[in-house]
Amino acid sequence: MYMNTALVDPDIAADLRLGHHLPLVKKTLQSLKVVEYLGPSAEESTFSSKNVRIEVYVYGLYGNARSLEEDRHFPQAELTPMPHIRFEGIWDELVFTDNIKEDLLWMMINILRFSLRSSDNSRGEVNPLILLHGPPGTGKTSLCQGLAQKIAIRLRSQYDHTTLVQINTATLLSKYYSESAKQVDEIFTKIACLCQEEPNTFTCVLIDEIESIASSREFSTTGDESHDSLRATNALLTGLDKTNHYPNVIFLCTTNMFTALDDAFLDRCGLKREVAIPSLPSQYQIIRKRLQKLIDRGVIQTDESLLSHEDARLCAELDSRNTPARLLAIAQLINSCPGMSGRSLTQLPERAVLQHLREDECDMDMALTFIERVLKLPQPKAQETESYVKVEQTEKKLSSIPDPQAEKHERKNDIQVEQHGTEIEIRGMKRTLRMLFEDDLDIEVLQRCIAEARKRPVQE
């Protein structure tokens, strides 16, 4: 029997479905959420169970991790049983411009699905090696960790356990000659042993900053350090070939230096995907999600709902000072500053509140004001006039002997500005302007004053 739970009390509807199992489910089930819909686009957001096939994944979260040093006397990596509480929610928090999350997830599922269907568990032609490259702070490492978490949940019916092996490439590099290559070879031997000894365990190997051990051999010239780097790259390629035939392992690699990687390593990558700086809608969504997380944690007290990017644009046309409009203005300013990474953007709302909050509580208006302060957004002011600006103009006569330094400034169209409180002095070739501001300096007023001063003729 199917009943629309929107028409009855949730507990009653659940009781009709689960019967005497309801108390146990309520005690053990921590959360229930719909994570993905596959099918034709539809306007409705609710579907009948008669018309869709529902796949349910039930899982628990681990809470501990161990290093290879503890179990196998090898400290270069950390083993984390998956799914782990440390990575819970990280997948949903990641925002990208394109469908990179969905593409990566389904590629991994299909690689493993086809391997399991094979009679001898052999792999296809595509190597189980995914490389994510892009600027620092764009979420490459977090995406790999979230992907491993998702795979661990989706593969519960195929594998008894899933293990995330995070390799610290810095520990693989040694100051001793040829030691780096030896350590790279040893860790891949350990990974091969994990795959062989535990066939019912799926292993995700995450190698962050892969350029440390996969640098281009073409640019290796002379010196022991260059030769050691070459040997480490050779050991990496050999290790990848050694583990390629195991159906229960996949490699996830990240790099900020794509052009520095060796061609042979790039050729072994089954998928190379760039993770770019987020677009304006993505930046808005990131700020929105971080603010919502602060609301859920009780840091920000508000009953206001944070709108999507498209809805915020519509609201901004009606009122330029409401919450959606201010949030949109913040995202637009961030988008105009290419130096802000995704990592900095994620930390921005909480950092702004921690830096500027002086009261016991923080509401949404205060939180947005704090973010605007951090970004140096101008605060709303009353209508300014030029009546409070006094301009003192001192004319200069041109000297018959040209000043080389002055000519240099003239060629560059440069203006030297000295600021002392509310006094501004602008020195040019033909005149000097002094402006005294009785109120706080506003850049728009200053620009208008300069433009008016330039229209005045020079006195001989």
N, C-alpha and C positions, 0 to 999 in steps of 0.2 A: 504494500500500500504506500502510495506517495502522497504527501501532504505539503502544501505550500506553507512554510514556516512563517511567512510574513503575515499570515492571517490569524495565527494562534500564538499562545504563549510558548516561547522557545523550549522551556522545560517540558511542557506537555507534549509538544511535537517530538522532542527527542525521546520522551518516554514511549511514544507510540512506535518509534522505530527500534529502539534498543531494548525496551522491556526491562527485565531484571538486571541487564548489564549496565544500565545507566549510572548507578552509583560508582561502579568500578571505573567507568570511562571518565566520569567527572573528577575522580580522584587521581587518575594517572595521566590524563591528556592535558598537556600544558598549553598547547596552541593548535589551531586548525586554520589553514589559509589556502586559498587558491593561488597557485603560483604561475600557471601558464594555461593559455587556451590555444588550441590548434584547430583551425577550420576556417571556413569562409567568414569574411567580415560581416558583422551583424550589428544592427542598431541596438537591439535589446541587450541588457546586461545580465539577464537571468535565463536559464535554460532548463528544460524538463529533463529528468534523468532518462526518459524514454527515448530521447533524441540524441543523446551524447554518450560516449563511452568514458567512464570516469576511471582514472588510474590513481590509486591512493598509495602513498609511501609513508610508512610508519617507521620512525627512527628515534633513537635516544642519543644524547650528546655525551661524549667523553669529557673528562675534566683534567686530564694529566697528559704530560708528554715526557719522552725520555730521549737521551742522546745515544748515539751509536757507541759512545765511550762506555756507557754503563753495561750494555749487553754484548758488545762485540769489540771492545777495546779500540774504538775508532772515534775520535772526537770531532771529525770534520763535518758532521751532519746532525740534525735533530729529527727524531722520529716522532710523529704525532698521529695517534689513532684518530680516524675520521668516521663520522662527522664530529667536530670538536666544538665545545662551547666558546672557545676563543674566536672562532670564525663565524659564529652564528649571526646572521643579519648582514654580513659584509657584502653579500651578493646584491641584496636589495638596495643598499646604500650607494652602490656604484652607478654613476650616470655617465653615459657616453653619447656622442652625437649620432652614431650609427648603431646597427644591431650586432655589435661585436660580441656581446654576451651570449645571445641566442646562437650565433654562428659557431662560436667556439664550443658551446655545450653540445650542440647536435653533431658537430664533427667528431668530438670525442666519443659520444654515444655510438655513432655509426661505425667508427673504427673498431671499437670493442665488440659491438654487436656482430659484425661480420667475422671477426676473429673467433668468436664463440660458436658461430654457425659452422665454421670449417671443421671437417672431420679430424684433422690433425692439429687444430688450434693454430694454424699458421697465419701469419700476417699477410696483408695485401701488399700492393706496390708502394703505398704511401707510408712513409716513416712516421712512427708515433712521436714526433718531435714538433712542438709548437714554439715559435719564437715571437715574442711581443717586443716591439721596439718603438721608441719615441722619446720625447723630452722628459727630463726628470719630473717627478711629482704628478704624473698623469694617471696613476693607479694601476700600473702594470703588475706589480707584485701582489697587490690586493686582489686584482682580477684573477691571478693564478691561484691564490689561496681560496677565493670564493668558488672558483671552478672546481678545485679538488673537493671542496665541501659538497657541491652539487652532485658531482660524480659519485661520491661516497653514498649519497642518499639514493640516487637513481639505480645504482648497481647492487642494492641490497639483496635482490633475488638471484644475482649471478655470482657474487662473491660474499664470503662470510665476513670478511674484514677489508678495510681500506686503510692504507698507511701513507701519510705525506712525509716524504724525505726532503728536508730543506738543507741544501748544501751551502755552506759558507765558503765562497771561493777565496776569501782573504786568507783562510787557514790552509788552503791548498798551496799557496805560494810560499816558497822557502828561500832564505838567503843562501842556502847551501846549493852548490852546483848539482844539477840533475835531480834534486830532491823533489821539486814541484811535479815533474812528470811521474815520478814514482808514487806520489800521493794521489794524483789523479787516477792512475792505473789501479791503485789499491781500492779506492772508493767505488769504482765501477765493478771491480771484482766482488765487493761486498753487496752491491745492488744485484748483481747476477745471482749471488747465493740466496738473497732474499726471495727473488722470483722463483728460483728452482726449489728451494726448501719449503716454501709456503705458496703452493699453486692456487690455493683458495683465497689468497690475499692479493688485492689489487694495490699496486704501488704507484703513486704519483711522485715524481722526482722534480723538485723545483730548484733550478740553478739561477740565482739572481746575479746580475752583473756578469753575464757569461763571457764578456770580452776579456775578463781577466785570464781565462784559460783557453780562449778561442780567437786570439788575435791573429791577424793576417801574417802568414809565414813569408809572404812576398816582401814585406818590409823588414824582416829580420836580417840584419847585416852582420856586423862583427861584435865581439864581446861576449863574455860568458852569459850575461843576463839575457841577451837576445837569443842565444842558442838555447838557454833554459826555457824561454817562452816558446820557442819552436817545438821543443820536446814535449812541453805540456799540451800544446795544441795537437800534436801527433797522438799523444796518449788519450786525449779526449775523443778524437775521431775513432781510434781503435776501440775505446770503451763503448761508444755508441753502436759500432758494428757488432760488438760482442753481445750486447743486450737487445739488439733489434728483433730477434726472433721470438722473444718471450711475449706471449699475448697479454700478460697481466702487469705490464708496466708502460707508462707514458711519461715523456719528459716535457716540462714546461720551463722555458728559458726567457729571461728578460735582458734588455740592454738599452743603454742610452747612447751607445756609440756603434750604430749599425754599420757605418762605412769602415770601421776598424776590424770587422770580423773576417775570418778566413773564408775564402770562396768555397772550399771543400765542406766546411761546416754549414754554410748557407745552403749548399746543394743537398745536404742531408735533411734539411728542415721540411717536414710535411706541410707546414703552413707558416707563412711569415705575414704578420699582421701589424700594421702601425697603430699605435694608440696616440692620437693627436690631442692637442689642447682642446678642451671642451668649447663648443659654440655658445652663443648667447643664450638660447633656450636651455642648454644643458647647464650652464653656469647658474641661471636662475633656479633651475630645479635642484642643484646642489645646495645653494643657499637656503632654499625653501625646506629641503629635507633636514638640514642641520638645525634650522630654527625649530622645526617640528620635533626633532629629537630633544632639544632643550625644553620645549613645552612638555613633552612626555615625562621628562626627568624632574619637572617642577622648577626648573631654573627660571623660566619665563611663565608668568601667570597671565593667561588670556583665554577667552572663550571664542576668539576670532579664528575663522578657518583661513588657511593659507591657500590661495587660488593657484591654479595652473598658470603657465606662462601665457597661453592664449587668452584665458579669462582676465588675467592681470592687465593685458594690453587694452582690453575693452574697458575695464574699470578706470584705467589711467586717463582715458579720453574724457571721462566724466568729472574726475577730480584728481588733480595732480599731486595732492598731499595725502591721499588715503594710503593705507598699508600696501595694497598691491602696487600702486604707482611708485611709492618709495622703494619697495623691493625691486621693482623693475629698473628704476634709476640706478640702484646699487649694482645690479647685474650689468647694465650698460656701461657703467664706469669701469667695472672689472674687465669687461670685454675689450675696452679701449686701452687697457694696460697689459701688454703681452708678457710682462715679466712675472705675472702671478700664476703659479702652478696650481694644478688641481689639489695638491696636498695643502697648500697655503689657503686656498679657497675653502676647503673643508674645515679648517681650523679657525677661519675668520670670525664667525658669529660668537663662538664660545670665548675666543681670545678677546674680542671687543668687550664682551660683558665682564669678563674677569678684570680687564684693565681699567674700565671706567665706572663700574657700579660702586656707588657710595651709600645706597639705601639698603634696607633690609630685604626688599622685594624688587623685582624687575618685571615691568609689563612690556608689551610688544613695542609701544612707542619708544620706550627707553632703549630697548635692544637695538632698534633700527637707528636711533640717534647715535648710539655707541659705535655701530658699524660705520655710519657716515663720518664720524670723527676719525676713525682709523683710516678711512679712505680719503679724508680731507675734503669731503663734499661740503659745499657752502650751505650754511643753515639758512632757513627762510627768514627774510627781513622785511621791514616796511619799505614803502616806495622811497627810493633815494632821490635826492635832488642834488644839484651842483652848488646850492647856495652856501653850503658849509665848507666849500673848498676855496682856499685862497691860493692864488698863483702869483708868484713873483718872478718876473722875466728880466734877465740881464742880457743885453745884447752885446755881442762881440764883433769887433771889426776884423776883417780878414787881414792878415799880415801879408806883406809883399813877398816875404820869403816863405815858401810852403814848408809846413812841418811834416816830415816823413811819417811820424807816428800818427799825426792827425789824418794824413792821406790813407794810412793803413786802415784806420777806423772808418773812413769814408767809403773805402772800397768794400769793406765787409758790411757796411750799413749797420754797424754795431752801436748800441747805446749802453753806456755805463750807468748803472743805477746803484745808489747808496741809500740805504734805509736806516733811519734813526727814529725809532718809535713811530710817530705819525708824520714825520717829515720825509719827503721824497725829493731827491735832487737828481736831475737828469742833465748830463753834460753832452753837448753836441759840438759840431765844428763851428757853428755860427752863434749859438746862444746857450745859455744855461737856464734851466727851469727849476724853480723850487716850489714845491707844493706842500701846504700845511693842512693836514686833515684833523678836524676837531673831533670826529668820531672814528670808529674802527675803519681801517682801510678796506676798500672793496675794489677788486681788480677791474670790474666793469666800469666803475666811476673813474678809475685811474686811466683806463684806455680811452675813455671819452675826453678826458682832460688833455691827454697827449695829442689826440686827434685835433682838438680845437686849437691847441697851441701851435701846431704845425701850420695851420691855416693863416696865422698872423704874419704879416710881412716883416722882414728883417730890417731893423733901423740902421741906416748907414752912419 
